[in-house]
Amino acid sequence: MSEEINLKPEVIIALIETSGFEKEEVAKKARISLKSLEAGKLTVAQIKRLAQVLKRPVAAFFSDEITPLPATPDYRLNREKRINPEVYLAQRKLIYLREKLKELGAENTVIPSFEPGLSPFQQANAFRDYLKVDVLKNQKPGDILKHYKKVLEDRLNLLIIEYPLKPEGLEATDDVRAFSIYSEISGVVLNETDNPSVKLFSLFHEVCHLLRRTSGICSLEYGVEERYEEETFCNQFAAEFLVPSSDLREELKNYTLAGETILEDAGHLSKIYGVSKQVILLRLLYLGVLSREKYYSLKQELESTEIKKQGGYRNWEEVFKNRTGNLTIRTVRRKLQENRLSFYEALTILDVKTNYAEKFLYE
């Protein structure tokens, strides 16, 4: 029988609390009795199994204390549902990268201030002026997303990563689609498996939270009767930034938006701006083109006919780059060039295989 090691019970409990799992679940998954888990008396084999379940390094179980996750307002539609363990993992990833950036001397995020009392539409236009960017049109959503990511990273020193935020196969719309953490080095996490058009809206929704000096865990319901005023404001901000009212009015001159062609017209407009059809419907509602009743009717029709694509080819180099973020890669590359960081240390921070790290750091 293997010898038991006495670990700090409070450390074990803290690791579980920051995993998104319940103690009973962890005990079952790791094949450890609940009594042993709570007492912190575990064998080496049990610690290794526990590390796999909680997705933590073995060394974490020998720590003196575990830093709690920051309190983040939960704006999901179904707040009574437990947040997925994938979200907890993504939070820990973002916080880890943020701390590494601070250690490497990265500059703090720059959050601009605007006149108090601006509407979300006014603030969106003021923010576009601040960034000095034009409205991007007639481009692939993925290209628009990359462009805006770079602008936000360069102008704000904002950490933006993508990570899986829901279990594989879960398509519930009330699950977490994105979240943001406001701090010295602020960060946004987008759901890795969402379509680029959805990520695009999520990105600016979360940026709005940061501009308001807040954090948020969001499910991003495209509606006008959200439970939370904060979410309504951020939705309106994101919609105006990506599809400005003045520009959309000009585009609408080419469409009738009547009868059975509305969803077809929304499809054409979504391709022009790189956003989803639901965002276009939301913009038409805000402009008064659609009544609330008509909006919800079309929204329901759209949701019932949309086909969600699953699987397919994945560019793993792009996936790993997005999981680390351009701000992290750029900072690590600079420190490596200055000989203030070894390649091994850089590899550890990036958490990718050597061949990917070489591409990221020496491209």
VOKOL-446169 format. One record per residue (C-alpha): residue number from 1; residue in three letters; x, y, z. Coordinates in steps of 0.05 Angstrom, whole numbers. Example, Ala and Ser with C-alpha at 12.3 -4.5 7.8 and 13.67 -1.06 7.14 Angstrom:
BEGIN
(node 1, ALA, (246, -90, 156))
(node 2, SER, (273, -21, 143))
This chain:
BEGIN
(node 1, MET, (0, 0, 0))
(node 2, SER, (28, 68, -19))
(node 3, GLU, (45, 116, 36))
(node 4, GLU, (-2, 174, 46))
(node 5, ILE, (22, 246, 43))
(node 6, ASN, (-7, 299, 89))
(node 7, LEU, (-29, 359, 47))
(node 8, LYS, (-63, 422, 71))
(node 9, PRO, (-138, 408, 68))
(node 10, GLU, (-152, 482, 56))
(node 11, VAL, (-107, 480, -6))
(node 12, ILE, (-145, 419, -33))
(node 13, ILE, (-212, 453, -21))
(node 14, ALA, (-187, 518, -54))
(node 15, LEU, (-164, 479, -115))
(node 16, ILE, (-232, 446, -120))
(node 17, GLU, (-269, 512, -111))
(node 18, THR, (-230, 544, -168))
(node 19, SER, (-244, 484, -214))
(node 20, GLY, (-320, 490, -223))
(node 21, PHE, (-331, 420, -196))
(node 22, GLU, (-365, 398, -132))
(node 23, LYS, (-325, 359, -81))
(node 24, GLU, (-367, 297, -92))
(node 25, GLU, (-355, 300, -167))
(node 26, VAL, (-280, 307, -158))
(node 27, ALA, (-277, 249, -109))
(node 28, LYS, (-315, 204, -158))
(node 29, LYS, (-274, 225, -219))
(node 30, ALA, (-208, 218, -183))
(node 31, ARG, (-229, 153, -148))
(node 32, ILE, (-214, 181, -79))
(node 33, SER, (-258, 176, -17))
(node 34, LEU, (-290, 242, 3))
(node 35, LYS, (-262, 233, 73))
(node 36, SER, (-190, 227, 47))
(node 37, LEU, (-201, 287, 1))
(node 38, GLU, (-226, 332, 57))
(node 39, ALA, (-171, 309, 104))
(node 40, GLY, (-117, 320, 53))
(node 41, LYS, (-87, 251, 63))
(node 42, LEU, (-70, 225, -6))
(node 43, THR, (-21, 178, -40))
(node 44, VAL, (23, 201, -98))
(node 45, ALA, (-21, 163, -147))
(node 46, GLN, (-84, 197, -119))
(node 47, ILE, (-51, 266, -124))
(node 48, LYS, (-34, 253, -197))
(node 49, ARG, (-105, 232, -212))
(node 50, LEU, (-131, 293, -175))
(node 51, ALA, (-85, 338, -216))
(node 52, GLN, (-113, 309, -281))
(node 53, VAL, (-185, 319, -259))
(node 54, LEU, (-173, 391, -235))
(node 55, LYS, (-125, 407, -292))
(node 56, ARG, (-72, 432, -244))
(node 57, PRO, (3, 417, -239))
(node 58, VAL, (21, 368, -184))
(node 59, ALA, (63, 423, -151))
(node 60, ALA, (-1, 463, -137))
(node 61, PHE, (-22, 411, -85))
(node 62, PHE, (40, 427, -44))
(node 63, SER, (27, 502, -43))
(node 64, ASP, (17, 541, 21))
(node 65, GLU, (-45, 575, -7))
(node 66, ILE, (-85, 583, -71))
(node 67, THR, (-103, 651, -98))
(node 68, PRO, (-178, 657, -106))
(node 69, LEU, (-209, 676, -172))
(node 70, PRO, (-232, 748, -177))
(node 71, ALA, (-305, 761, -164))
(node 72, THR, (-337, 772, -233))
(node 73, PRO, (-409, 794, -242))
(node 74, ASP, (-451, 738, -273))
(node 75, TYR, (-497, 765, -328))
(node 76, ARG, (-520, 698, -355))
(node 77, LEU, (-594, 690, -367))
(node 78, ASN, (-596, 628, -322))
(node 79, ARG, (-552, 649, -265))
(node 80, GLU, (-579, 591, -223))
(node 81, LYS, (-541, 543, -268))
(node 82, ARG, (-471, 526, -246))
(node 83, ILE, (-415, 557, -288))
(node 84, ASN, (-380, 504, -330))
(node 85, PRO, (-311, 480, -306))
(node 86, GLU, (-286, 501, -375))
(node 87, VAL, (-299, 574, -356))
(node 88, TYR, (-261, 566, -291))
(node 89, LEU, (-202, 538, -330))
(node 90, ALA, (-205, 596, -379))
(node 91, GLN, (-207, 645, -321))
(node 92, ARG, (-145, 613, -291))
(node 93, LYS, (-111, 616, -359))
(node 94, LEU, (-126, 690, -367))
(node 95, ILE, (-102, 706, -297))
(node 96, TYR, (-39, 665, -307))
(node 97, LEU, (-22, 703, -371))
(node 98, ARG, (-38, 769, -338))
(node 99, GLU, (9, 755, -281))
(node 100, LYS, (64, 733, -329))
(node 101, LEU, (55, 797, -369))
(node 102, LYS, (62, 837, -305))
(node 103, GLU, (126, 799, -286))
(node 104, LEU, (153, 814, -356))
(node 105, GLY, (141, 888, -346))
(node 106, ALA, (84, 895, -396))
(node 107, GLU, (48, 962, -393))
(node 108, ASN, (-20, 967, -361))
(node 109, THR, (-83, 967, -403))
(node 110, VAL, (-105, 1037, -425))
(node 111, ILE, (-180, 1047, -416))
(node 112, PRO, (-202, 1114, -445))
(node 113, SER, (-253, 1158, -411))
(node 114, PHE, (-313, 1190, -444))
(node 115, GLU, (-362, 1244, -425))
(node 116, PRO, (-410, 1220, -371))
(node 117, GLY, (-481, 1205, -393))
(node 118, LEU, (-466, 1183, -464))
(node 119, SER, (-515, 1133, -493))
(node 120, PRO, (-486, 1066, -516))
(node 121, PHE, (-492, 1090, -588))
(node 122, GLN, (-455, 1155, -574))
(node 123, GLN, (-401, 1119, -535))
(node 124, ALA, (-391, 1069, -592))
(node 125, ASN, (-379, 1125, -641))
(node 126, ALA, (-334, 1162, -592))
(node 127, PHE, (-294, 1098, -582))
(node 128, ARG, (-287, 1087, -657))
(node 129, ASP, (-260, 1158, -662))
(node 130, TYR, (-211, 1143, -605))
(node 131, LEU, (-186, 1081, -641))
(node 132, LYS, (-183, 1119, -707))
(node 133, VAL, (-214, 1062, -746))
(node 134, ASP, (-263, 1061, -804))
(node 135, VAL, (-323, 1014, -809))
(node 136, LEU, (-299, 949, -840))
(node 137, LYS, (-345, 923, -894))
(node 138, ASN, (-348, 868, -946))
(node 139, GLN, (-294, 827, -913))
(node 140, LYS, (-294, 758, -882))
(node 141, PRO, (-315, 759, -808))
(node 142, GLY, (-251, 724, -789))
(node 143, ASP, (-209, 779, -823))
(node 144, ILE, (-249, 834, -789))
(node 145, LEU, (-240, 799, -722))
(node 146, LYS, (-164, 795, -732))
(node 147, HIS, (-161, 868, -751))
(node 148, TYR, (-199, 893, -691))
(node 149, LYS, (-161, 847, -644))
(node 150, LYS, (-96, 878, -667))
(node 151, VAL, (-123, 949, -661))
(node 152, LEU, (-148, 936, -590))
(node 153, GLU, (-84, 901, -569))
(node 154, ASP, (-41, 957, -598))
(node 155, ARG, (-82, 1017, -574))
(node 156, LEU, (-106, 991, -507))
(node 157, ASN, (-53, 939, -489))
(node 158, LEU, (-111, 891, -479))
(node 159, LEU, (-102, 816, -470))
(node 160, ILE, (-150, 779, -516))
(node 161, ILE, (-151, 703, -518))
(node 162, GLU, (-198, 649, -543))
(node 163, TYR, (-213, 587, -502))
(node 164, PRO, (-265, 532, -500))
(node 165, LEU, (-320, 559, -454))
(node 166, LYS, (-369, 501, -456))
(node 167, PRO, (-366, 425, -457))
(node 168, GLU, (-360, 394, -526))
(node 169, GLY, (-428, 387, -559))
(node 170, LEU, (-464, 436, -513))
(node 171, GLU, (-503, 487, -554))
(node 172, ALA, (-546, 520, -501))
(node 173, THR, (-552, 594, -517))
(node 174, ASP, (-555, 612, -443))
(node 175, ASP, (-485, 585, -431))
(node 176, VAL, (-423, 629, -426))
(node 177, ARG, (-403, 659, -493))
(node 178, ALA, (-349, 707, -468))
(node 179, PHE, (-324, 741, -406))
(node 180, SER, (-279, 800, -386))
(node 181, ILE, (-237, 816, -326))
(node 182, TYR, (-222, 889, -310))
(node 183, SER, (-154, 900, -276))
(node 184, GLU, (-86, 932, -287))
(node 185, ILE, (-78, 887, -347))
(node 186, SER, (-149, 875, -370))
(node 187, GLY, (-170, 814, -410))
(node 188, VAL, (-225, 787, -454))
(node 189, VAL, (-238, 713, -467))
(node 190, LEU, (-279, 692, -527))
(node 191, ASN, (-310, 624, -537))
(node 192, GLU, (-262, 587, -582))
(node 193, THR, (-314, 547, -620))
(node 194, ASP, (-361, 604, -637))
(node 195, ASN, (-365, 629, -709))
(node 196, PRO, (-322, 691, -723))
(node 197, SER, (-384, 734, -732))
(node 198, VAL, (-407, 715, -662))
(node 199, LYS, (-337, 726, -632))
(node 200, LEU, (-336, 795, -665))
(node 201, PHE, (-399, 817, -628))
(node 202, SER, (-375, 783, -564))
(node 203, LEU, (-309, 820, -567))
(node 204, PHE, (-340, 889, -569))
(node 205, HIS, (-393, 871, -518))
(node 206, GLU, (-337, 853, -470))
(node 207, VAL, (-296, 915, -489))
(node 208, CYS, (-357, 956, -469))
(node 209, HIS, (-355, 924, -400))
(node 210, LEU, (-282, 945, -394))
(node 211, LEU, (-297, 1016, -418))
(node 212, ARG, (-347, 1019, -361))
(node 213, ARG, (-292, 995, -313))
(node 214, THR, (-329, 930, -299))
(node 215, SER, (-320, 856, -311))
(node 216, GLY, (-373, 807, -334))
(node 217, ILE, (-390, 735, -349))
(node 218, CYS, (-439, 738, -407))
(node 219, SER, (-486, 693, -446))
(node 220, LEU, (-499, 747, -499))
(node 221, GLU, (-573, 742, -513))
(node 222, TYR, (-591, 784, -574))
(node 223, GLY, (-652, 816, -544))
(node 224, VAL, (-680, 881, -517))
(node 225, GLU, (-709, 856, -452))
(node 226, GLU, (-648, 828, -417))
(node 227, ARG, (-652, 824, -342))
(node 228, TYR, (-591, 867, -334))
(node 229, GLU, (-585, 940, -356))
(node 230, GLU, (-510, 930, -362))
(node 231, GLU, (-520, 876, -415))
(node 232, THR, (-569, 918, -454))
(node 233, PHE, (-520, 976, -456))
(node 234, CYS, (-462, 931, -479))
(node 235, ASN, (-505, 899, -533))
(node 236, GLN, (-525, 966, -560))
(node 237, PHE, (-453, 990, -558))
(node 238, ALA, (-427, 929, -596))
(node 239, ALA, (-483, 934, -648))
(node 240, GLU, (-470, 1007, -661))
(node 241, PHE, (-394, 999, -665))
(node 242, LEU, (-398, 943, -716))
(node 243, VAL, (-458, 968, -754))
(node 244, PRO, (-463, 1044, -747))
(node 245, SER, (-532, 1073, -754))
(node 246, SER, (-511, 1126, -805))
(node 247, ASP, (-477, 1075, -849))
(node 248, LEU, (-533, 1024, -843))
(node 249, ARG, (-585, 1076, -864))
(node 250, GLU, (-547, 1086, -929))
(node 251, GLU, (-544, 1011, -941))
(node 252, LEU, (-618, 1004, -927))
(node 253, LYS, (-635, 1046, -987))
(node 254, ASN, (-619, 984, -1029))
(node 255, TYR, (-669, 940, -993))
(node 256, THR, (-744, 938, -985))
(node 257, LEU, (-745, 901, -918))
(node 258, ALA, (-816, 880, -930))
(node 259, GLY, (-855, 815, -930))
(node 260, GLU, (-818, 750, -935))
(node 261, THR, (-752, 781, -958))
(node 262, ILE, (-731, 810, -891))
(node 263, LEU, (-688, 751, -869))
(node 264, GLU, (-658, 746, -938))
(node 265, ASP, (-641, 820, -936))
(node 266, ALA, (-613, 812, -866))
(node 267, GLY, (-568, 757, -894))
(node 268, HIS, (-541, 804, -947))
(node 269, LEU, (-529, 858, -895))
(node 270, SER, (-495, 809, -848))
(node 271, LYS, (-444, 793, -903))
(node 272, ILE, (-431, 867, -914))
(node 273, TYR, (-414, 880, -841))
(node 274, GLY, (-387, 812, -821))
(node 275, VAL, (-437, 802, -765))
(node 276, SER, (-492, 751, -754))
(node 277, LYS, (-563, 759, -780))
(node 278, GLN, (-586, 766, -708))
(node 279, VAL, (-543, 828, -699))
(node 280, ILE, (-572, 858, -763))
(node 281, LEU, (-643, 846, -737))
(node 282, LEU, (-622, 879, -672))
(node 283, ARG, (-597, 940, -709))
(node 284, LEU, (-662, 944, -749))
(node 285, LEU, (-700, 943, -684))
(node 286, TYR, (-658, 998, -654))
(node 287, LEU, (-668, 1040, -716))
(node 288, GLY, (-744, 1032, -712))
(node 289, VAL, (-746, 993, -778))
(node 290, LEU, (-775, 933, -742))
(node 291, SER, (-827, 933, -687))
(node 292, ARG, (-811, 894, -624))
(node 293, GLU, (-863, 842, -642))
(node 294, LYS, (-835, 834, -713))
(node 295, TYR, (-764, 830, -686))
(node 296, TYR, (-779, 773, -638))
(node 297, SER, (-820, 737, -691))
(node 298, LEU, (-762, 740, -741))
(node 299, LYS, (-711, 723, -687))
(node 300, GLN, (-750, 660, -669))
(node 301, GLU, (-757, 641, -742))
(node 302, LEU, (-682, 651, -753))
(node 303, GLU, (-664, 609, -692))
(node 304, SER, (-709, 553, -715))
(node 305, THR, (-678, 550, -785))
(node 306, GLU, (-604, 563, -770))
(node 307, ILE, (-559, 503, -779))
(node 308, LYS, (-500, 500, -732))
(node 309, LYS, (-438, 471, -765))
(node 310, GLN, (-398, 422, -724))
(node 311, GLY, (-328, 395, -731))
(node 312, GLY, (-287, 407, -793))
(node 313, TYR, (-214, 426, -804))
(node 314, ARG, (-180, 465, -749))
(node 315, ASN, (-116, 505, -759))
(node 316, TRP, (-82, 485, -694))
(node 317, GLU, (-27, 537, -702))
(node 318, GLU, (-81, 590, -702))
(node 319, VAL, (-118, 557, -645))
(node 320, PHE, (-56, 556, -600))
(node 321, LYS, (-39, 628, -619))
(node 322, ASN, (-108, 650, -600))
(node 323, ARG, (-105, 613, -534))
(node 324, THR, (-43, 652, -515))
(node 325, GLY, (-60, 719, -546))
(node 326, ASN, (-19, 765, -590))
(node 327, LEU, (-3, 811, -531))
(node 328, THR, (30, 753, -494))
(node 329, ILE, (68, 728, -555))
(node 330, ARG, (92, 798, -571))
(node 331, THR, (116, 811, -500))
(node 332, VAL, (150, 743, -493))
(node 333, ARG, (184, 752, -562))
(node 334, ARG, (211, 820, -542))
(node 335, LYS, (240, 794, -476))
(node 336, LEU, (271, 735, -512))
(node 337, GLN, (305, 782, -561))
(node 338, GLU, (330, 824, -503))
(node 339, ASN, (360, 761, -472))
(node 340, ARG, (318, 772, -410))
(node 341, LEU, (281, 707, -420))
(node 342, SER, (306, 638, -438))
(node 343, PHE, (272, 597, -493))
(node 344, TYR, (252, 546, -440))
(node 345, GLU, (218, 601, -399))
(node 346, ALA, (183, 627, -461))
(node 347, LEU, (160, 556, -479))
(node 348, THR, (131, 548, -409))
(node 349, ILE, (92, 613, -413))
(node 350, LEU, (64, 599, -482))
(node 351, ASP, (48, 527, -462))
(node 352, VAL, (55, 499, -533))
(node 353, LYS, (99, 449, -568))
(node 354, THR, (168, 471, -589))
(node 355, ASN, (152, 475, -663))
(node 356, TYR, (93, 523, -650))
(node 357, ALA, (134, 565, -602))
(node 358, GLU, (189, 573, -653))
(node 359, LYS, (138, 598, -705))
(node 360, PHE, (107, 647, -655))
(node 361, LEU, (173, 674, -629))
(node 362, TYR, (217, 675, -691))
(node 363, GLU, (168, 691, -747))
